[in-house]
Amino acid sequence: TTFEVQCRYMSEIAGGAVLAIFQDVTHLEQASQMRRDFVANVSHELRTPLTALMGFIETLQGPARDDEAARDRFLQIMMDEANRMNRLVGDLLSLNRVESEERVRPKNNLELTELLQSTLTSLRPLAEDASVTLSLNAPQDPVSLIGDSDQLRQVFTNLVENAIKYGSSGGIVDVVLTLSERDAAVRGPAARVQIIDQGPGIDVVHLPRLTERFYRADSHRSRQLGGTGLGLAIVKHIVNRHRGRLRVESELGQGATFTVILPYGAGEH
Ligand code: ADP
């Protein structure tokens, strides 16, 4: 192939540099494969609700034209499908934004306990609908750190929303904030936020791939609950931007614990 010819040629003139070039080309090939997969996934995710919408429009133009009860029901389903598309586009835009900002260090001061409290307050109606109790456990003293408060709010919203959605009805979602002098994950002082649910948990085989775009452990359930499959990918980019770490611990039938570990102290106060 052209590539091999090029390699042989390069090897004559550059010796050891060939391996590096080979790795670079492999990397480019992987990146473009990932881009193709992403475009295929987005198209598929958009086409599903779109096909449903077109089907209902056709039915309303034809057989159900004069059926008032059917019309109301179909319009509601159409609205749900349109909402699904809207959520997907919203999440795609968020993903794009957080990816492009990943290398820009956040520089605003924020108070973590307050941020968690107000995030939970806005999620209370959703929790009540699912008969889930939200509880927050945090230190008495304020926990100040440097970060992007809108983005961190999105992190905790996504994680607590998942805990409510996938957790068990009638159960509790615990949010626990703790500080530690030294956390190996961030090689220094850290603030840890754990989001713990009592739901069905996640099979360990899925854990390594959970933050990939559109990866779902339980595809049927995610779609039924209106998930886009992008929430954890967004979370991962924001946590990276804050030089933090995201951990997931779970076993089937044992609930799930998502932990966000953020650097704290030394320059972060
Ligand atoms: P989605 O929009 O599908 O919820 P996410 O990126 O937020 O997408 O999550 C990816 C997948 O991880 C979900 O589809 C679900 O299968 C699994 N998941 C996330 N959080 C939990 C949880 N607390 N309990 C069980 N499964 C979860």
py3Dmol code that shows the C-alpha trace and the ligand (Angstrom):
import py3Dmol

protein = """\
ATOM      1  CA  THR A   1       0.000   0.000   0.000  1.00  0.00           C
ATOM      2  CA  THR A   2       1.011   3.640  -0.325  1.00  0.00           C
ATOM      3  CA  PHE A   3       1.514   3.790   3.404  1.00  0.00           C
ATOM      4  CA  GLU A   4       3.973   0.900   3.422  1.00  0.00           C
ATOM      5  CA  VAL A   5       5.914   2.414   0.542  1.00  0.00           C
ATOM      6  CA  GLN A   6       5.996   5.680   2.415  1.00  0.00           C
ATOM      7  CA  CYS A   7       7.197   3.854   5.537  1.00  0.00           C
ATOM      8  CA  ARG A   8       9.985   2.101   3.700  1.00  0.00           C
ATOM      9  CA  TYR A   9      11.064   5.373   2.194  1.00  0.00           C
ATOM     10  CA  MET A  10      10.933   7.099   5.569  1.00  0.00           C
ATOM     11  CA  SER A  11      12.846   4.263   7.143  1.00  0.00           C
ATOM     12  CA  GLU A  12      15.688   4.788   4.689  1.00  0.00           C
ATOM     13  CA  ILE A  13      15.952   8.427   5.486  1.00  0.00           C
ATOM     14  CA  ALA A  14      14.892   8.551   9.144  1.00  0.00           C
ATOM     15  CA  GLY A  15      15.336   5.153  10.813  1.00  0.00           C
ATOM     16  CA  GLY A  16      13.639   5.156  14.224  1.00  0.00           C
ATOM     17  CA  ALA A  17      11.260   7.977  13.395  1.00  0.00           C
ATOM     18  CA  VAL A  18       9.141   5.555  11.392  1.00  0.00           C
ATOM     19  CA  LEU A  19       7.575   3.969  14.445  1.00  0.00           C
ATOM     20  CA  ALA A  20       6.483   7.353  15.725  1.00  0.00           C
ATOM     21  CA  ILE A  21       4.946   8.225  12.370  1.00  0.00           C
ATOM     22  CA  PHE A  22       3.216   4.864  12.236  1.00  0.00           C
ATOM     23  CA  GLN A  23       1.684   5.471  15.677  1.00  0.00           C
ATOM     24  CA  ASP A  24       0.630   8.938  14.606  1.00  0.00           C
ATOM     25  CA  VAL A  25      -1.154   7.636  11.514  1.00  0.00           C
ATOM     26  CA  THR A  26      -2.863   4.935  13.599  1.00  0.00           C
ATOM     27  CA  HIS A  27      -4.008   7.627  15.997  1.00  0.00           C
ATOM     28  CA  LEU A  28      -5.409   9.730  13.132  1.00  0.00           C
ATOM     29  CA  GLU A  29      -7.166   6.693  11.700  1.00  0.00           C
ATOM     30  CA  GLN A  30      -8.722   5.968  15.127  1.00  0.00           C
ATOM     31  CA  ALA A  31      -9.820   9.594  15.495  1.00  0.00           C
ATOM     32  CA  SER A  32     -11.505   9.625  12.119  1.00  0.00           C
ATOM     33  CA  GLN A  33     -13.174   6.267  12.821  1.00  0.00           C
ATOM     34  CA  MET A  34     -14.495   7.724  16.093  1.00  0.00           C
ATOM     35  CA  ARG A  35     -15.837  10.739  14.219  1.00  0.00           C
ATOM     36  CA  ARG A  36     -17.604   8.494  11.714  1.00  0.00           C
ATOM     37  CA  ASP A  37     -19.122   6.421  14.539  1.00  0.00           C
ATOM     38  CA  PHE A  38     -20.287   9.585  16.277  1.00  0.00           C
ATOM     39  CA  VAL A  39     -21.999  10.934  13.148  1.00  0.00           C
ATOM     40  CA  ALA A  40     -23.662   7.539  12.588  1.00  0.00           C
ATOM     41  CA  ASN A  41     -24.882   7.473  16.205  1.00  0.00           C
ATOM     42  CA  VAL A  42     -26.250  11.027  16.115  1.00  0.00           C
ATOM     43  CA  SER A  43     -28.053  10.337  12.841  1.00  0.00           C
ATOM     44  CA  HIS A  44     -29.592   7.181  14.237  1.00  0.00           C
ATOM     45  CA  GLU A  45     -30.657   8.870  17.494  1.00  0.00           C
ATOM     46  CA  LEU A  46     -32.295  11.735  15.572  1.00  0.00           C
ATOM     47  CA  ARG A  47     -33.918   9.548  12.966  1.00  0.00           C
ATOM     48  CA  THR A  48     -35.801   7.385  15.491  1.00  0.00           C
ATOM     49  CA  PRO A  49     -38.019  10.197  16.863  1.00  0.00           C
ATOM     50  CA  LEU A  50     -38.207  11.767  13.416  1.00  0.00           C
ATOM     51  CA  THR A  51     -39.579   8.566  11.889  1.00  0.00           C
ATOM     52  CA  ALA A  52     -42.159   8.342  14.679  1.00  0.00           C
ATOM     53  CA  LEU A  53     -43.187  11.965  14.080  1.00  0.00           C
ATOM     54  CA  MET A  54     -43.605  11.377  10.341  1.00  0.00           C
ATOM     55  CA  GLY A  55     -45.675   8.268  10.988  1.00  0.00           C
ATOM     56  CA  PHE A  56     -48.074  10.120  13.282  1.00  0.00           C
ATOM     57  CA  ILE A  57     -48.380  13.076  10.905  1.00  0.00           C
ATOM     58  CA  GLU A  58     -49.321  10.676   8.114  1.00  0.00           C
ATOM     59  CA  THR A  59     -51.905   8.977  10.329  1.00  0.00           C
ATOM     60  CA  LEU A  60     -53.383  12.338  11.327  1.00  0.00           C
ATOM     61  CA  GLN A  61     -53.593  13.387   7.689  1.00  0.00           C
ATOM     62  CA  GLY A  62     -55.295  10.121   6.766  1.00  0.00           C
ATOM     63  CA  PRO A  63     -57.079   7.460   8.846  1.00  0.00           C
ATOM     64  CA  ALA A  64     -57.273   9.448  12.110  1.00  0.00           C
ATOM     65  CA  ARG A  65     -58.325  12.694  10.504  1.00  0.00           C
ATOM     66  CA  ASP A  66     -61.761  12.847  12.165  1.00  0.00           C
ATOM     67  CA  ASP A  67     -60.995  10.886  15.336  1.00  0.00           C
ATOM     68  CA  GLU A  68     -60.727  13.517  18.044  1.00  0.00           C
ATOM     69  CA  ALA A  69     -59.626  11.202  20.863  1.00  0.00           C
ATOM     70  CA  ALA A  70     -56.885   9.666  18.717  1.00  0.00           C
ATOM     71  CA  ARG A  71     -55.784  13.122  17.611  1.00  0.00           C
ATOM     72  CA  ASP A  72     -55.151  14.298  21.199  1.00  0.00           C
ATOM     73  CA  ARG A  73     -53.282  11.139  22.064  1.00  0.00           C
ATOM     74  CA  PHE A  74     -51.131  11.303  18.925  1.00  0.00           C
ATOM     75  CA  LEU A  75     -50.356  14.986  19.441  1.00  0.00           C
ATOM     76  CA  GLN A  76     -49.104  14.176  22.948  1.00  0.00           C
ATOM     77  CA  ILE A  77     -46.845  11.417  21.615  1.00  0.00           C
ATOM     78  CA  MET A  78     -45.580  13.775  18.917  1.00  0.00           C
ATOM     79  CA  MET A  79     -44.776  16.382  21.559  1.00  0.00           C
ATOM     80  CA  ASP A  80     -42.840  13.745  23.555  1.00  0.00           C
ATOM     81  CA  GLU A  81     -40.841  12.773  20.465  1.00  0.00           C
ATOM     82  CA  ALA A  82     -40.117  16.428  19.654  1.00  0.00           C
ATOM     83  CA  ASN A  83     -38.963  16.900  23.264  1.00  0.00           C
ATOM     84  CA  ARG A  84     -36.647  13.928  22.897  1.00  0.00           C
ATOM     85  CA  MET A  85     -35.060  15.507  19.822  1.00  0.00           C
ATOM     86  CA  ASN A  86     -34.767  18.804  21.643  1.00  0.00           C
ATOM     87  CA  ARG A  87     -33.001  17.169  24.610  1.00  0.00           C
ATOM     88  CA  LEU A  88     -30.608  15.403  22.277  1.00  0.00           C
ATOM     89  CA  VAL A  89     -29.710  18.605  20.435  1.00  0.00           C
ATOM     90  CA  GLY A  90     -29.314  20.396  23.804  1.00  0.00           C
ATOM     91  CA  ASP A  91     -26.958  17.697  25.089  1.00  0.00           C
ATOM     92  CA  LEU A  92     -24.972  17.693  21.828  1.00  0.00           C
ATOM     93  CA  LEU A  93     -24.465  21.452  22.136  1.00  0.00           C
ATOM     94  CA  SER A  94     -23.442  21.077  25.813  1.00  0.00           C
ATOM     95  CA  LEU A  95     -20.990  18.339  24.894  1.00  0.00           C
ATOM     96  CA  ASN A  96     -19.493  20.524  22.180  1.00  0.00           C
ATOM     97  CA  ARG A  97     -19.121  23.451  24.562  1.00  0.00           C
ATOM     98  CA  VAL A  98     -17.549  21.501  27.427  1.00  0.00           C
ATOM     99  CA  GLU A  99     -15.170  19.766  25.027  1.00  0.00           C
ATOM    100  CA  SER A 100     -13.993  23.057  23.557  1.00  0.00           C
ATOM    101  CA  GLU A 101     -13.513  24.553  27.037  1.00  0.00           C
ATOM    102  CA  GLU A 102     -11.745  21.528  28.484  1.00  0.00           C
ATOM    103  CA  ARG A 103      -8.304  23.132  28.290  1.00  0.00           C
ATOM    104  CA  VAL A 104      -9.346  26.478  29.750  1.00  0.00           C
ATOM    105  CA  ARG A 105      -8.733  26.532  33.511  1.00  0.00           C
ATOM    106  CA  PRO A 106     -11.787  27.709  35.472  1.00  0.00           C
ATOM    107  CA  LYS A 107     -10.979  30.656  37.699  1.00  0.00           C
ATOM    108  CA  ASN A 108     -14.039  31.623  39.726  1.00  0.00           C
ATOM    109  CA  ASN A 109     -14.511  31.009  43.426  1.00  0.00           C
ATOM    110  CA  LEU A 110     -17.471  28.932  44.465  1.00  0.00           C
ATOM    111  CA  GLU A 111     -18.917  27.363  47.588  1.00  0.00           C
ATOM    112  CA  LEU A 112     -19.526  23.684  47.037  1.00  0.00           C
ATOM    113  CA  THR A 113     -22.078  22.978  49.808  1.00  0.00           C
ATOM    114  CA  GLU A 114     -24.282  25.827  48.609  1.00  0.00           C
ATOM    115  CA  LEU A 115     -23.990  24.635  45.021  1.00  0.00           C
ATOM    116  CA  LEU A 116     -25.042  21.112  46.037  1.00  0.00           C
ATOM    117  CA  GLN A 117     -27.920  22.438  48.137  1.00  0.00           C
ATOM    118  CA  SER A 118     -29.345  24.521  45.309  1.00  0.00           C
ATOM    119  CA  THR A 119     -28.859  21.694  42.781  1.00  0.00           C
ATOM    120  CA  LEU A 120     -30.852  19.357  45.031  1.00  0.00           C
ATOM    121  CA  THR A 121     -33.555  21.984  45.526  1.00  0.00           C
ATOM    122  CA  SER A 122     -34.131  22.210  41.772  1.00  0.00           C
ATOM    123  CA  LEU A 123     -34.279  18.402  41.517  1.00  0.00           C
ATOM    124  CA  ARG A 124     -36.818  17.962  44.341  1.00  0.00           C
ATOM    125  CA  PRO A 125     -39.893  17.948  42.045  1.00  0.00           C
ATOM    126  CA  LEU A 126     -38.338  15.196  39.902  1.00  0.00           C
ATOM    127  CA  ALA A 127     -37.464  13.224  43.042  1.00  0.00           C
ATOM    128  CA  GLU A 128     -40.973  13.627  44.422  1.00  0.00           C
ATOM    129  CA  ASP A 129     -42.485  12.346  41.171  1.00  0.00           C
ATOM    130  CA  ALA A 130     -40.327   9.238  41.522  1.00  0.00           C
ATOM    131  CA  SER A 131     -41.008   8.944  45.294  1.00  0.00           C
ATOM    132  CA  VAL A 132     -37.299   9.321  45.971  1.00  0.00           C
ATOM    133  CA  THR A 133     -35.899  11.110  49.023  1.00  0.00           C
ATOM    134  CA  LEU A 134     -32.827  13.307  48.490  1.00  0.00           C
ATOM    135  CA  SER A 135     -30.419  13.772  51.361  1.00  0.00           C
ATOM    136  CA  LEU A 136     -27.302  15.930  51.666  1.00  0.00           C
ATOM    137  CA  ASN A 137     -24.517  15.349  54.120  1.00  0.00           C
ATOM    138  CA  ALA A 138     -21.777  18.027  54.145  1.00  0.00           C
ATOM    139  CA  PRO A 139     -19.272  19.612  56.556  1.00  0.00           C
ATOM    140  CA  GLN A 140     -20.450  22.545  58.724  1.00  0.00           C
ATOM    141  CA  ASP A 141     -17.807  24.938  57.403  1.00  0.00           C
ATOM    142  CA  PRO A 142     -18.004  26.367  53.888  1.00  0.00           C
ATOM    143  CA  VAL A 143     -16.092  24.464  51.211  1.00  0.00           C
ATOM    144  CA  SER A 144     -14.649  27.032  48.797  1.00  0.00           C
ATOM    145  CA  LEU A 145     -12.875  26.087  45.631  1.00  0.00           C
ATOM    146  CA  ILE A 146     -11.979  27.425  42.216  1.00  0.00           C
ATOM    147  CA  GLY A 147     -14.292  26.160  39.516  1.00  0.00           C
ATOM    148  CA  ASP A 148     -16.979  26.840  36.971  1.00  0.00           C
ATOM    149  CA  SER A 149     -20.199  26.829  38.960  1.00  0.00           C
ATOM    150  CA  ASP A 150     -22.551  26.389  35.964  1.00  0.00           C
ATOM    151  CA  GLN A 151     -20.573  23.394  34.758  1.00  0.00           C
ATOM    152  CA  LEU A 152     -20.253  21.786  38.189  1.00  0.00           C
ATOM    153  CA  ARG A 153     -23.978  22.286  38.675  1.00  0.00           C
ATOM    154  CA  GLN A 154     -24.454  20.370  35.429  1.00  0.00           C
ATOM    155  CA  VAL A 155     -22.208  17.556  36.718  1.00  0.00           C
ATOM    156  CA  PHE A 156     -24.204  17.123  39.929  1.00  0.00           C
ATOM    157  CA  THR A 157     -27.537  17.594  38.139  1.00  0.00           C
ATOM    158  CA  ASN A 158     -26.698  14.817  35.676  1.00  0.00           C
ATOM    159  CA  LEU A 159     -25.480  12.445  38.383  1.00  0.00           C
ATOM    160  CA  VAL A 160     -28.355  13.046  40.796  1.00  0.00           C
ATOM    161  CA  GLU A 161     -30.873  12.887  37.933  1.00  0.00           C
ATOM    162  CA  ASN A 162     -29.460   9.495  36.953  1.00  0.00           C
ATOM    163  CA  ALA A 163     -29.591   8.322  40.571  1.00  0.00           C
ATOM    164  CA  ILE A 164     -33.268   9.336  40.709  1.00  0.00           C
ATOM    165  CA  LYS A 165     -34.119   7.911  37.264  1.00  0.00           C
ATOM    166  CA  TYR A 166     -32.343   4.598  37.665  1.00  0.00           C
ATOM    167  CA  GLY A 167     -32.666   4.362  41.449  1.00  0.00           C
ATOM    168  CA  SER A 168     -35.466   2.515  43.140  1.00  0.00           C
ATOM    169  CA  SER A 169     -38.827   4.140  43.663  1.00  0.00           C
ATOM    170  CA  GLY A 170     -39.372   4.842  47.351  1.00  0.00           C
ATOM    171  CA  GLY A 171     -35.612   4.780  47.918  1.00  0.00           C
ATOM    172  CA  ILE A 172     -33.061   7.356  49.043  1.00  0.00           C
ATOM    173  CA  VAL A 173     -30.393   9.159  47.061  1.00  0.00           C
ATOM    174  CA  ASP A 174     -27.574  10.231  49.364  1.00  0.00           C
ATOM    175  CA  VAL A 175     -25.230  13.040  48.397  1.00  0.00           C
ATOM    176  CA  VAL A 176     -22.168  13.084  50.633  1.00  0.00           C
ATOM    177  CA  LEU A 177     -19.477  15.769  50.585  1.00  0.00           C
ATOM    178  CA  THR A 178     -16.227  15.049  52.418  1.00  0.00           C
ATOM    179  CA  LEU A 179     -12.803  16.690  52.495  1.00  0.00           C
ATOM    180  CA  SER A 180      -9.525  14.882  52.716  1.00  0.00           C
ATOM    181  CA  GLU A 181      -5.975  16.123  53.321  1.00  0.00           C
ATOM    182  CA  ARG A 182      -4.606  13.866  50.682  1.00  0.00           C
ATOM    183  CA  ASP A 183      -6.415  11.931  48.018  1.00  0.00           C
ATOM    184  CA  ALA A 184      -4.309   9.673  45.804  1.00  0.00           C
ATOM    185  CA  ALA A 185      -6.693  10.269  42.867  1.00  0.00           C
ATOM    186  CA  VAL A 186      -5.718  13.951  42.615  1.00  0.00           C
ATOM    187  CA  ARG A 187      -2.374  13.682  44.458  1.00  0.00           C
ATOM    188  CA  GLY A 188      -3.279  16.250  47.081  1.00  0.00           C
ATOM    189  CA  PRO A 189      -6.102  17.708  49.158  1.00  0.00           C
ATOM    190  CA  ALA A 190      -9.508  16.911  47.708  1.00  0.00           C
ATOM    191  CA  ALA A 191     -13.230  17.501  47.986  1.00  0.00           C
ATOM    192  CA  ARG A 192     -15.195  14.328  47.284  1.00  0.00           C
ATOM    193  CA  VAL A 193     -18.823  14.291  46.310  1.00  0.00           C
ATOM    194  CA  GLN A 194     -20.495  10.894  46.363  1.00  0.00           C
ATOM    195  CA  ILE A 195     -23.906  10.274  44.825  1.00  0.00           C
ATOM    196  CA  ILE A 196     -25.246   7.025  46.180  1.00  0.00           C
ATOM    197  CA  ASP A 197     -28.409   5.284  45.029  1.00  0.00           C
ATOM    198  CA  GLN A 198     -30.187   2.077  45.977  1.00  0.00           C
ATOM    199  CA  GLY A 199     -31.258   1.153  42.461  1.00  0.00           C
ATOM    200  CA  PRO A 200     -30.552  -1.980  40.430  1.00  0.00           C
ATOM    201  CA  GLY A 201     -26.911  -1.009  39.923  1.00  0.00           C
ATOM    202  CA  ILE A 202     -24.749  -1.587  36.848  1.00  0.00           C
ATOM    203  CA  ASP A 203     -23.056  -4.805  35.754  1.00  0.00           C
ATOM    204  CA  VAL A 204     -19.274  -4.411  36.130  1.00  0.00           C
ATOM    205  CA  VAL A 205     -18.724  -5.242  32.452  1.00  0.00           C
ATOM    206  CA  HIS A 206     -20.258  -1.866  31.540  1.00  0.00           C
ATOM    207  CA  LEU A 207     -18.298   0.286  33.989  1.00  0.00           C
ATOM    208  CA  PRO A 208     -15.192   1.002  31.860  1.00  0.00           C
ATOM    209  CA  ARG A 209     -17.277   2.277  28.924  1.00  0.00           C
ATOM    210  CA  LEU A 210     -19.965   4.180  30.811  1.00  0.00           C
ATOM    211  CA  THR A 211     -18.677   7.677  29.986  1.00  0.00           C
ATOM    212  CA  GLU A 212     -18.469   7.010  26.237  1.00  0.00           C
ATOM    213  CA  ARG A 213     -20.942   9.003  24.167  1.00  0.00           C
ATOM    214  CA  PHE A 214     -24.179   7.102  23.600  1.00  0.00           C
ATOM    215  CA  TYR A 215     -23.019   4.131  25.679  1.00  0.00           C
ATOM    216  CA  ARG A 216     -25.896   2.747  27.730  1.00  0.00           C
ATOM    217  CA  ALA A 217     -25.813  -0.121  30.191  1.00  0.00           C
ATOM    218  CA  ASP A 218     -29.534  -0.696  29.821  1.00  0.00           C
ATOM    219  CA  SER A 219     -30.542   0.771  26.501  1.00  0.00           C
ATOM    220  CA  HIS A 220     -34.243   0.027  26.789  1.00  0.00           C
ATOM    221  CA  ARG A 221     -34.553   1.638  30.214  1.00  0.00           C
ATOM    222  CA  SER A 222     -32.510   4.684  29.235  1.00  0.00           C
ATOM    223  CA  ARG A 223     -34.715   5.371  26.186  1.00  0.00           C
ATOM    224  CA  GLN A 224     -37.890   4.737  28.163  1.00  0.00           C
ATOM    225  CA  LEU A 225     -36.741   7.329  30.709  1.00  0.00           C
ATOM    226  CA  GLY A 226     -35.874   9.828  27.992  1.00  0.00           C
ATOM    227  CA  GLY A 227     -32.085   9.482  28.301  1.00  0.00           C
ATOM    228  CA  THR A 228     -29.799  10.739  25.531  1.00  0.00           C
ATOM    229  CA  GLY A 229     -26.777   8.611  26.482  1.00  0.00           C
ATOM    230  CA  LEU A 230     -24.632  11.772  26.635  1.00  0.00           C
ATOM    231  CA  GLY A 231     -24.962  12.793  30.303  1.00  0.00           C
ATOM    232  CA  LEU A 232     -21.898  10.984  31.627  1.00  0.00           C
ATOM    233  CA  ALA A 233     -19.769  12.009  28.625  1.00  0.00           C
ATOM    234  CA  ILE A 234     -20.559  15.640  29.511  1.00  0.00           C
ATOM    235  CA  VAL A 235     -19.758  14.952  33.181  1.00  0.00           C
ATOM    236  CA  LYS A 236     -16.393  13.433  32.276  1.00  0.00           C
ATOM    237  CA  HIS A 237     -15.242  16.454  30.238  1.00  0.00           C
ATOM    238  CA  ILE A 238     -16.236  18.923  32.969  1.00  0.00           C
ATOM    239  CA  VAL A 239     -14.489  16.894  35.680  1.00  0.00           C
ATOM    240  CA  ASN A 240     -11.358  16.697  33.482  1.00  0.00           C
ATOM    241  CA  ARG A 241     -11.428  20.465  33.034  1.00  0.00           C
ATOM    242  CA  HIS A 242     -11.347  20.792  36.836  1.00  0.00           C
ATOM    243  CA  ARG A 243      -8.401  18.354  36.991  1.00  0.00           C
ATOM    244  CA  GLY A 244     -10.627  16.034  38.963  1.00  0.00           C
ATOM    245  CA  ARG A 245     -11.559  12.380  38.718  1.00  0.00           C
ATOM    246  CA  LEU A 246     -14.836  10.530  38.240  1.00  0.00           C
ATOM    247  CA  ARG A 247     -15.301   7.098  39.823  1.00  0.00           C
ATOM    248  CA  VAL A 248     -18.115   4.614  39.495  1.00  0.00           C
ATOM    249  CA  GLU A 249     -18.596   1.714  41.847  1.00  0.00           C
ATOM    250  CA  SER A 250     -21.457  -0.655  41.292  1.00  0.00           C
ATOM    251  CA  GLU A 251     -22.601  -4.224  41.160  1.00  0.00           C
ATOM    252  CA  LEU A 252     -25.829  -5.635  39.860  1.00  0.00           C
ATOM    253  CA  GLY A 253     -28.471  -5.427  42.574  1.00  0.00           C
ATOM    254  CA  GLN A 254     -26.254  -3.332  44.847  1.00  0.00           C
ATOM    255  CA  GLY A 255     -27.059   0.242  43.799  1.00  0.00           C
ATOM    256  CA  ALA A 256     -24.477   2.585  42.316  1.00  0.00           C
ATOM    257  CA  THR A 257     -22.047   5.144  43.734  1.00  0.00           C
ATOM    258  CA  PHE A 258     -20.659   7.892  41.514  1.00  0.00           C
ATOM    259  CA  THR A 259     -17.802   9.891  43.070  1.00  0.00           C
ATOM    260  CA  VAL A 260     -16.477  13.226  41.834  1.00  0.00           C
ATOM    261  CA  ILE A 261     -13.062  14.032  43.293  1.00  0.00           C
ATOM    262  CA  LEU A 262     -11.983  17.664  42.936  1.00  0.00           C
ATOM    263  CA  PRO A 263      -8.605  19.165  43.903  1.00  0.00           C
ATOM    264  CA  TYR A 264      -8.992  21.387  46.940  1.00  0.00           C
ATOM    265  CA  GLY A 265      -6.735  23.588  49.047  1.00  0.00           C
ATOM    266  CA  ALA A 266      -3.225  24.831  48.088  1.00  0.00           C
ATOM    267  CA  GLY A 267      -4.204  27.559  45.628  1.00  0.00           C
ATOM    268  CA  GLU A 268      -7.813  26.381  45.499  1.00  0.00           C
ATOM    269  CA  HIS A 269      -9.022  28.214  48.649  1.00  0.00           C
TER     270      HIS A 269
END
"""
ligand_1 = """\
27
ADP
P -28.591 8.355 29.823
O -29.096 9.573 29.148
O -28.849 7.089 29.049
O -28.994 8.255 31.253
P -25.840 8.738 30.784
O -24.612 9.067 30.004
O -26.261 9.701 31.824
O -26.983 8.480 29.714
O -25.632 7.303 31.460
C -25.158 6.234 30.671
C -25.760 4.922 31.131
O -25.251 4.579 32.413
C -27.263 4.929 31.294
O -27.904 4.656 30.076
C -27.497 3.826 32.320
O -27.569 2.571 31.662
C -26.227 3.865 33.169
N -26.411 4.569 34.459
C -26.036 5.825 34.753
N -26.291 6.125 36.047
C -26.840 5.025 36.592
C -27.328 4.676 37.904
N -27.284 5.569 38.925
N -27.809 3.412 38.107
C -27.853 2.521 37.080
N -27.419 2.781 35.827
C -26.922 4.013 35.576
"""
view = py3Dmol.view(width=600, height=400)
view.addModel(protein, "pdb")
view.setStyle({"model": 0}, {"cartoon": {"style": "trace"}})
view.addModel(ligand_1, "xyz")
view.setStyle({"model": 1}, {"stick": {}})
view.zoomTo()
view.show()
